Amino acid sequence: MSDLRFLIETHMAQNEAVGSQQHQLYGALSAAMLDGSLPAGSVLPSTRSLAKELGVARNSLIYAYEQLAAEGYVVANRQGTVVAALGWAPSVHARSPQHSDRRGLSTRVSRLSRLRTPQDDLKPFMPGMPALDAFPLAKWQRAVDRADRGLSSQELGYRYALGEPELRQAIATYVRAARGVRCHVDQVVVTQGTQDSLALCSQLLADVGDVAWIEHPGYPGARMAMEQAGLKLVPVTVDADGIHPPQHYWQQHPPRLIYTTPSHQYPLGSVLSLARRMALIDQAAKQGAWILEDDYDSEFRHDGPPLAAMQGLRDDAPVVYLGTFSKSLFPALRLGYMVLPEALVERAGPVLNAWVRAGRVQDQRALADFINEGHFTTHLRRMRKLYAQRQAALRSALAEYWLWPYSLLGGQCGMHLTLAGLPVQDARLADAALLQGLSPRALSAYGCGGIEGFEGLVMGYANVPADDMCRHVQHLAKVVSQLCRSESSKGRPALPQQSG
């Protein structure tokens, strides 16, 4: 009985004695039976004798035995209370922390790695992170409070799959006025962000094995969504005028979907020229392809008003316009939207109603309120000015403290700059910087495997106060110097220390 006492006391100690005494005893005995410590056929001592051995109330053991019997762990016969045959043979590996489950993850996700945490995403230079410190939180909370108070019990069920009507109307009004999008409210679909929009489009508009063109380098989330939908990806290289598919691609790799960020290419920052926009729309219409226009941060243009959306260039443009509030407001909101071509609305609506189980009614109504009361456009105006100041501070800090030749890409718009011309490998630098509390991204991570890549650092500045910019750039420069010295000590030639 001393062995049984040891098993029970050890299990109770490891689980920090959670729950009542009777539940602890039941848990210890059932765990011992499941892992083979108490094999089938073992005879348990009487409740009276075991209670005395353990120093517990007999009633607690009676409960544990009864519960074990009810669940089939034990049976009562002439021998007493006997551990039942559970129908499986416990493996010694089941208790070994070194054992690795061979089943693992699916092939599509086993290639993915997410080493960064939400805390890392808040560190300086994280691309795509807005100025959370400048968000008008009090105004937002008032909008949420009003939405909460206005909610009725009849509105607690599944909501409109396409989004709350008042938010869809507010979005339609905004994108018509601010982005030149041609749409009415029925074309607007509220989603949980751009990633959700891309996943929906990949399944709604293409079949497994269809070809999708993606920008190289480009947004990794688009690549992920299309891979998960089983599409065949064809990278299209980006230059100073945006995405530029060779003419023979239309015949050799005819696309079903074309993903592009025309107003501010992510991550290089180029703007798709008007001539290329018109040519892409014309050719896509002829080929029966759909263009996914990701307009992720074009509200923040620093040298004039935002460019008109590609979607609005033609009435019949085969363009699905994608927008998000993660950059313009805050990522935790998890709200974005799509504007479907009118030709798709009648066919796609019933499908989306069957696929999507929308919720977040309070957030959607609060956002509609926030937009309709003018707080959204006021916030955007403030952020344009703030981000222009922070970009200028980053440029000034690099000019003063960066010791190596460099060039900067993407300065006309947005929330990040891409620093090209590094003296060390960009992936190594990004990893080392993260360990030092900085979160720029390696440009090579935005490329497509198997073809020539790009190197550089994608540096978000929107989340870095201008007064802190010099300190963080100096810190990053020290990380580069340490990596240069490390490479030099391994026999590699030292890199020139020139001012850029």
N, C-alpha and C positions, 0 to 999 in steps of 0.2 A: 504493500500500500504506500510505502514511502516514495516509490517511483511515481505513482499517480499523484501524490501530493506535490511532488516537485514539478510535474507537468502543469498542474493547475496553478500553482503559485507563480511559476515562471510566466505563463501566459497572462495572468492578471497583472503582473508587474510590468510586462512589455506593453500592455494596452492601457497603462496608467489608471487601472481600476475605474473604467468608465461605466456608468449605469449602476443600477441597484445590485446588491450582492447576488440575488438569484440570477440576474442576467449575466453577471460576470462568470458565475459557475457554469451556466449553460454555454456561454461563449468559449470558455476554456476547454470543456469536454468535447464540444462539437468540433473545435479546431483540431484537437488531438486525434479525433476519429478521421477527419478529412485528410490530414497529412500523414496518416499511418502510424502515429505514435501509439494509438490504441487500435490495433488491427481487429478485423472482423473475428468474432468468436471470443473476444476478451470478455470476461465476466466482471462487471462492476461490483464493488463492495456495497453492502447495504447502506442505505441513507443514514442510519443511526451510527454505524461505525465510521463512515467517511466524515460525517459531520463532526464527530469527536476528534478524529485525526486532524482535520483542518481548523477546528475551533470556530465553526460557523453554526448558524441556526439550522436545525434539521429541516424546518419548513422550506428554507431556501433550496436545499438539495432536493427535496421532494418535488418542488416546482421545476427544477432543472431536469430531473429524470422524466417527469411527465411531458415536458416540452420536447425532449429528445425522442421520447416514444411517439409523440404525435407527429413528428416530422420524419420518422422512419430511421433515425440513427440507431435506436436500440429496440430490442424486442424482449418480452418477458416470457420465460419458460421455466421448466422445473429447476434449472440451474440458478435462476435468478434473473437479473437484468444483464442481457448479453448484447455486445456491439454487433449490429447487423452488417451483412455484406452490402457494401454501397454500390457495387456494380462497376468499380473501376479500381485500378491499381495505382496508388500514389507513387509518384516518381521521386527519387532522391533529389533530382534537379529542381523540383518544385519548391524546395526549401533553401536552395542554394542561390545566394545573391549574385554569384558569378555566372549563373546559367543565362544564356541568351535565347530568347524565343525565336525559333527559326522562321516562324510565320511572318514576322516583320510587317512592314508597310507595303502598300502597292507600289508598283514600279513608277507610276506617274508622280508620286510624292517623295519617293526615296531619294530623288536627285535634289530635292529642295533642302535648304538649310536656313534656319532663322536663328542666327546667333545673337541678334540684337533684341533687347528687351524694351518694353514701353518706357522704362527709365532712360535707356540709351537714346531713344528717339527724342527725348527732351534736351539732350546735350547740345552744346553749340555746334553749328554748321550742319545740322541735320536737314537735308533737302526736304522741301514740302511742308515743313512745320511752320505754321503762322505765328504771329506775335501774340501768344496767349496772354501775355501780361497787359496787352492793350485792348483786349476784348471788353465791350461794355456789358459786363456780367450782370450788373444790377438791372439793366433794361431787359436783358434776356430772362432773368428770373421772374420779373414782373409778368412777362408774356407767358411764361410757363405756368405761373400761379393762376392767371386768368383762364388758361386752357384747362387746368385741373379743376377749377371751380365750376366751369361750364360743362363738365362731362356728366352725362346721365347714365343710369344703369343700362339703358338700352344700347349704349355705345361701347359696351365692354366686350362684345363678341368680335368675330373676325371683321375686319374693316375692308374698305374699298381696295381691291388689289392694285389698282392703278394710282392710288394715293387719295388723300382727303381732297374733296373738290375745291375748297378754298385755297389750299396750297398749290394745286395744279393751276388754278386761275392766276394766282400771284406770280408763279414762275412764268407762265405764258406772257403775262403783261411785261414782266421784267426783261425777258430775253428778246422780245420784239423791240423794245425801246433801246436797250443797252447793247445788244449784240447783233441786231439786224436779222434775227431769226424769223423766218416766215412760218407762222404756226397759229393754231387756235387751241383752246384748252383741251379738246379731245385727243390731241396729238401728244400731250405731256403725260409721262409715266414717272411717278416718284419711285426711287429705288433706295437701297441702303448704301449707296456710294458708287463710284466709278467701277470698282471691281465687280459689284453686283450687276451693274449695267452691262459690262463686257461679257459676263457669264451668260446673262439672259440673251444678249444679241448673238453670241456664238452658238447657242442652242436653237434660238428662234429662227435664225436666218441662214444657217448652214447645217449640212449633214456630216457625219463622220467621214473623214477622208477628203473633204473639200479643201481647197487651197485658200489660205489666208496670208495676205502680205502684211508684214510688220516692219516698222522702222528699225534700222540698224545704224547706231545704237538706238535703243528705245526703251519704253516703259516695261519693266519686267512683269508687271501685273497683267498686261495685255497678252504677253507670251504665255503666262501661266493659265489664264482663262481659256485661251484657244487650244492649248495643249490638252487641258482637261476635257474639252469638248471633242477631242479626237480629230482636230483639224491638222492639215499638213501645212507647216509654216514655211514661208519663203521670205527671207530677210531682204529688204530693199535699203540700200545705203543712202544716207542723208548727206547732203552737202550744204553750202552756204545759202541755198535757196530752198531748202527743205527736201522732202522725199522726192526721189528722181528714178522711177522705174525705167530700165532700158526698154526700148520698144519691143524687143523680141520676147520680153517676159509675158506680154499679153497673149502671145501665141503659145509659148512653151510652158508657161505656168499661169493659165487663166485663173484669176482669183474669184472667189465667191465673196470674201470680205477683204477690205483694205483698211487697216488701222493707221491713223495719222494724227499728229498734233500740230496742225498747220499754223496756228497763231503764235506758238512759242514751242518749238520742237523740244521734246523732253528726251535727253538732257542737254543737247548742244545749244538750244536757244535760237536756232535759225527760224525765219519766217517763210512759209511757203509762198512763193511769188504768185501774183494773180494769174499769170499765164499758165503756170503749172496747176493751179487750182482748177481753172476752166478746162484744161486738157484732161485732168484726172476725172472730173465730173463727166465730161463728154465720153471718155473711153469707158468708164465704169457703166454708164447708161447703155452703151452699145453692147457691152459684154454681159450685162445682167448681173453686175456686181454691186454690193453695198459698201459705201464708205462709212466708217465709224470715225466721226470727228470728235476727238477728245479735247475739249476746251477747258483745261483744268485750272489755269491761273491767268487767263488773258485780261481779267479785270484790272490787273496791276501793271499797266503799261506806263513807262516812265518818261517817254518822249512824245506824248500826245495822247489823244483818246484811244480807247481799245479798238482794235481792228474788227471789221465786220466779220461775222461768222461765214465760213465756207457754205454752210447750209442755205444761206439766204441769197446766193448768187443766181439761182434759177428756181422757178416754181416747182419744176419736176426733178430737182436734184436728188439723186439716190443716196441721200446722206442721212444717217442717224446722228443727231447732235447729242453729245454727252456732256453734262455739267455736274459739278459737285460743290457742296458747301463745306467740305473738309478744309479747303485752302482759304476760302473767303471768310469762314466763321471759325469753326474748330473741329478737329477730327473726331472727337468723341460723339458728335451729333449723329454721325453715320447716316447722312441723308444726301442723296444725289438725285439726278433726274435724266431722263431721255426724252428727246423730241423725235417722234417717229415720223417718217414721210407719210403724207396723207394716204397714199396708196396702200400702206400697211395697216392703218388703224382698224379698219373693219375686220380684217383677217386676224390681226395679232391680239386684239382686245379680248376675245373669248379664250384664247390660249393662255394669256397672262392671268386672266381671272381663274383659270383652272390650276395654274402653276403656283401662283404667288399667294401667300397668306400674310397680307400686310398688317402691321400693327403700328405702334408708336403714334397713336392718334394725338396725344397731348403735344408731342414734339412737333408734329406736322402742323397742328393748328397754331402753336406758339410761333413757328417760323413764318407762317402766313401772316400773322399779326405783325411780326417783326419787320417783314417786307412792306406790308401795306401802310404801316405807320411811318415809313421812311427811315427807320433805324439802319436797315441793311445798306442803303445807298450812302447814308452818312458815314457808316463804318468803312465802306470801301474807299470813300474819298480820303478819310484819315489814314487808312493803311497805305494808299498809293504814296502819300507824302512821306509816311514813316519809312516805308520800304526803300524809297529813293534815297533817304538819308542814310539808312543802314547799308545800302549797296555802296554809296559813296564812301562811307567809313571803311568798308572792306577793301575797296580799291586803294584808298589812301594807306591803310595798314600794310597791304601787300607791297605797295611801292616802297615803303620805308623799311620793312623788316624781312621781306622775302629775298634771300641771297642768291637766287638762281634765276636764269632766264625763264620767262614764262609768257603766256598769252591768256587772255580771258575771253570766254565765249558767252553769248546770251544776255547781254546787258540791257537790251531795250525793254524787257518785260519781266514780270514774274518775281520769284522769291529766291532764286539761286543764281550763282555764276559757276561756270565750269573752268577750272584752272588746268590749262594744258602745258605740257613741257616739264615733267617732273624729273628730278635727278635719281629717283628710286622707283621701283615697281609700285604702281598705284594700290594694288591689293595689300601689299605689305604695309604701305604707309597708312592706309585706312584702318587696318587691324591694329597697328601700333598706336595710332591716334585715339582709337576707341579705348584702349587700355589707359590712356592718359586723360580721359574725360572729354574727348572731342569726337564728333560724330559725322565727319564728311564721308561721302561714299566714293568708292573706286569707280571711275568711268568704265573700266573694263567689265564691271558687273552688269552693265546695261547692254552689252553686246550679245551676239548670238553665237553659240558654240560652233566651232568648225570653220569659221571664216576669220579673216584678219580683223583684229580688234582695235580699239582705241584705248589710250591711256590718259589719265588725268584725275582730277579730284572734282567731284560735284559738291559745291559748298553752299549750303543754305545760309542765308543771312537774315531772313525775316525774324527768326527767333533769338537774335543776338542784339542786345542794346548797343547803340553806337558807341557809348562810353566804354564798353567792354571789348570792342573789336580788336584794338591793338594788342591787348593782353592775350587774347586767344590766338591771334595770328603769330605772335612771338612764341607762344607755347607750341603751336604747330611747327614752326620753323625749327625749334629745338628738337622735335621728334625727327624731322628730316635730317638734321645734322647728325643725330645719334645713329640713324640708319646708314648714312653715308660713311661714317667712321667705321661702323660694323662691317660694311662691304669692303672698305679699303683694307681693313685688317685681315680680311680673308684672301688678299692678294689681288683684288680688283683695283683698277686705276681710280685714284681719287677724282672727284668731279670738280669742275671749276667753280669757284665761289664768286660769281659775278652778280651784279645788280641787274634786276629786270625791270 
